[in-house]
Amino acid sequence: MVLESTLTCPECGTVKTETMPVDACQFFYDCTGCGKLLRPAPGGR
């Protein structure tokens, strides 16, 4: 099981690899570059 995801901010382009929690669902993410609240893209992509 892969517990890491690489997230790319569509606003500022910041790329960060984060370890996903195994005991909770994380649906939103605050960009560490610009502070924008990121949400999943429609269709799960």
N, C-alpha and C positions, 0 to 999 in steps of 0.2 A: 504494500500500500504506500503510495506517495503522499507524504504529509506536507510537502512544500508546493507553493504556487508562486509563479512570477507574475506580478501585476504591473501593468504599464498605464500611467495616467494619460487619458486622451487630451487633457488640457495642457499640461506642461512637459509631458514625455518622461517623467521620472519613472525609472524601472526599479522595482524592489522585489526580492524574494522573501516571502514570509512563510513561517510554519503555521499550518492550519490547525485549529484546535480539534481534538478528538472527542471532547466531551460537550461541545456546543456547536451551534450553527452560526457561522459568521456570514451575514448577507451583505453588509455594507463595509466600506473601508475608507478611512481618511488618508488622502495622499500626504506623504511626508514632505513632498516638495512644495505644493501650493495650498494644501489644506482642503481641497475639494472633496466632497463626499462622493465616493464612487459606488455605483450600483451595477449589478449584472446587466449585460446587454440583453435586449429582447431576443428570445429564441435560444438563450443559453450559450451564446458564443462569446 
